[in-house]
Amino acid sequence: MTREEKSQVIQDLTGKLADNPVIYLADISGLNATDTSNLRRACFKANVKLAVVKNTLLAKAMDSSDKDFGDLPTVLKGNTSLMMSETGNAPAKVIKAFRKGNKKPILKGAYVEEAVYVGDDQLDNLVDIKSKEEVIGDIIGLLQSPAKNVISALQSGGGKIHGILQTLSEKE
């Protein structure tokens, strides 16, 4: 690969790193062609982009990026696959689901909305991250809860009053 090609790849990687708020680094070495194809298919269904990258080029792209990747460049050893998504927990869910039948992919690290996670032991924490839509849904549910309680109390109270009035009117 010539220097011009390398610099072009670094520019492309820098652009991808800037455009994606969620970046996972995983090791998929050792997967056979069928498993790799199944992993790519699972990533496509979950709207996760999967690309195999060279460690040195990715490290240079991280250095030239505006984002602070913290300790992520230290995990760039061996085979590295880049998983990018708009949703913070989507790649983690794909990895966890895929590992039910395989030992790989192994999570090296992740960059999720300016937070850096290093190591495979962080996978459960990453799966538990709620997406923006889930957080908005939880907030709306919490905001609607008191209003629903008031309405149900008024409706049940109205039913009691109606029953009492009806009983009194039947007595006379």
Secondary structure as a PSIPRED ss2 file (coil, helix, strand):
# PSIPRED VFORMAT (PSIPRED V4.0)

   1 M C   1.000  0.000  0.000
   2 T C   1.000  0.000  0.000
   3 R H   0.000  1.000  0.000
   4 E H   0.000  1.000  0.000
   5 E H   0.000  1.000  0.000
   6 K H   0.000  1.000  0.000
   7 S H   0.000  1.000  0.000
   8 Q H   0.000  1.000  0.000
   9 V H   0.000  1.000  0.000
  10 I H   0.000  1.000  0.000
  11 Q H   0.000  1.000  0.000
  12 D H   0.000  1.000  0.000
  13 L H   0.000  1.000  0.000
  14 T H   0.000  1.000  0.000
  15 G H   0.000  1.000  0.000
  16 K H   0.000  1.000  0.000
  17 L H   0.000  1.000  0.000
  18 A H   0.000  1.000  0.000
  19 D H   0.000  1.000  0.000
  20 N C   1.000  0.000  0.000
  21 P C   1.000  0.000  0.000
  22 V E   0.000  0.000  1.000
  23 I E   0.000  0.000  1.000
  24 Y E   0.000  0.000  1.000
  25 L E   0.000  0.000  1.000
  26 A E   0.000  0.000  1.000
  27 D E   0.000  0.000  1.000
  28 I C   1.000  0.000  0.000
  29 S C   1.000  0.000  0.000
  30 G C   1.000  0.000  0.000
  31 L C   1.000  0.000  0.000
  32 N C   1.000  0.000  0.000
  33 A H   0.000  1.000  0.000
  34 T H   0.000  1.000  0.000
  35 D H   0.000  1.000  0.000
  36 T H   0.000  1.000  0.000
  37 S H   0.000  1.000  0.000
  38 N H   0.000  1.000  0.000
  39 L H   0.000  1.000  0.000
  40 R H   0.000  1.000  0.000
  41 R H   0.000  1.000  0.000
  42 A H   0.000  1.000  0.000
  43 C H   0.000  1.000  0.000
  44 F H   0.000  1.000  0.000
  45 K H   0.000  1.000  0.000
  46 A C   1.000  0.000  0.000
  47 N C   1.000  0.000  0.000
  48 V C   1.000  0.000  0.000
  49 K E   0.000  0.000  1.000
  50 L E   0.000  0.000  1.000
  51 A E   0.000  0.000  1.000
  52 V E   0.000  0.000  1.000
  53 V E   0.000  0.000  1.000
  54 K C   1.000  0.000  0.000
  55 N H   0.000  1.000  0.000
  56 T H   0.000  1.000  0.000
  57 L H   0.000  1.000  0.000
  58 L H   0.000  1.000  0.000
  59 A H   0.000  1.000  0.000
  60 K H   0.000  1.000  0.000
  61 A H   0.000  1.000  0.000
  62 M H   0.000  1.000  0.000
  63 D H   0.000  1.000  0.000
  64 S H   0.000  1.000  0.000
  65 S C   1.000  0.000  0.000
  66 D C   1.000  0.000  0.000
  67 K C   1.000  0.000  0.000
  68 D C   1.000  0.000  0.000
  69 F C   1.000  0.000  0.000
  70 G C   1.000  0.000  0.000
  71 D C   1.000  0.000  0.000
  72 L H   0.000  1.000  0.000
  73 P H   0.000  1.000  0.000
  74 T H   0.000  1.000  0.000
  75 V H   0.000  1.000  0.000
  76 L C   1.000  0.000  0.000
  77 K C   1.000  0.000  0.000
  78 G C   1.000  0.000  0.000
  79 N C   1.000  0.000  0.000
  80 T E   0.000  0.000  1.000
  81 S E   0.000  0.000  1.000
  82 L E   0.000  0.000  1.000
  83 M E   0.000  0.000  1.000
  84 M E   0.000  0.000  1.000
  85 S E   0.000  0.000  1.000
  86 E C   1.000  0.000  0.000
  87 T C   1.000  0.000  0.000
  88 G C   1.000  0.000  0.000
  89 N C   1.000  0.000  0.000
  90 A H   0.000  1.000  0.000
  91 P H   0.000  1.000  0.000
  92 A H   0.000  1.000  0.000
  93 K H   0.000  1.000  0.000
  94 V H   0.000  1.000  0.000
  95 I H   0.000  1.000  0.000
  96 K H   0.000  1.000  0.000
  97 A H   0.000  1.000  0.000
  98 F H   0.000  1.000  0.000
  99 R C   1.000  0.000  0.000
 100 K C   1.000  0.000  0.000
 101 G C   1.000  0.000  0.000
 102 N C   1.000  0.000  0.000
 103 K C   1.000  0.000  0.000
 104 K C   1.000  0.000  0.000
 105 P C   1.000  0.000  0.000
 106 I E   0.000  0.000  1.000
 107 L E   0.000  0.000  1.000
 108 K E   0.000  0.000  1.000
 109 G E   0.000  0.000  1.000
 110 A E   0.000  0.000  1.000
 111 Y E   0.000  0.000  1.000
 112 V E   0.000  0.000  1.000
 113 E C   1.000  0.000  0.000
 114 E C   1.000  0.000  0.000
 115 A E   0.000  0.000  1.000
 116 V E   0.000  0.000  1.000
 117 Y E   0.000  0.000  1.000
 118 V E   0.000  0.000  1.000
 119 G C   1.000  0.000  0.000
 120 D H   0.000  1.000  0.000
 121 D H   0.000  1.000  0.000
 122 Q H   0.000  1.000  0.000
 123 L H   0.000  1.000  0.000
 124 D H   0.000  1.000  0.000
 125 N H   0.000  1.000  0.000
 126 L H   0.000  1.000  0.000
 127 V H   0.000  1.000  0.000
 128 D C   1.000  0.000  0.000
 129 I C   1.000  0.000  0.000
 130 K C   1.000  0.000  0.000
 131 S C   1.000  0.000  0.000
 132 K H   0.000  1.000  0.000
 133 E H   0.000  1.000  0.000
 134 E H   0.000  1.000  0.000
 135 V H   0.000  1.000  0.000
 136 I H   0.000  1.000  0.000
 137 G H   0.000  1.000  0.000
 138 D H   0.000  1.000  0.000
 139 I H   0.000  1.000  0.000
 140 I H   0.000  1.000  0.000
 141 G H   0.000  1.000  0.000
 142 L H   0.000  1.000  0.000
 143 L H   0.000  1.000  0.000
 144 Q H   0.000  1.000  0.000
 145 S H   0.000  1.000  0.000
 146 P H   0.000  1.000  0.000
 147 A H   0.000  1.000  0.000
 148 K H   0.000  1.000  0.000
 149 N H   0.000  1.000  0.000
 150 V H   0.000  1.000  0.000
 151 I H   0.000  1.000  0.000
 152 S H   0.000  1.000  0.000
 153 A H   0.000  1.000  0.000
 154 L H   0.000  1.000  0.000
 155 Q H   0.000  1.000  0.000
 156 S H   0.000  1.000  0.000
 157 G H   0.000  1.000  0.000
 158 G H   0.000  1.000  0.000
 159 G H   0.000  1.000  0.000
 160 K H   0.000  1.000  0.000
 161 I H   0.000  1.000  0.000
 162 H H   0.000  1.000  0.000
 163 G H   0.000  1.000  0.000
 164 I H   0.000  1.000  0.000
 165 L H   0.000  1.000  0.000
 166 Q H   0.000  1.000  0.000
 167 T H   0.000  1.000  0.000
 168 L H   0.000  1.000  0.000
 169 S H   0.000  1.000  0.000
 170 E H   0.000  1.000  0.000
 171 K H   0.000  1.000  0.000
 172 E C   1.000  0.000  0.000
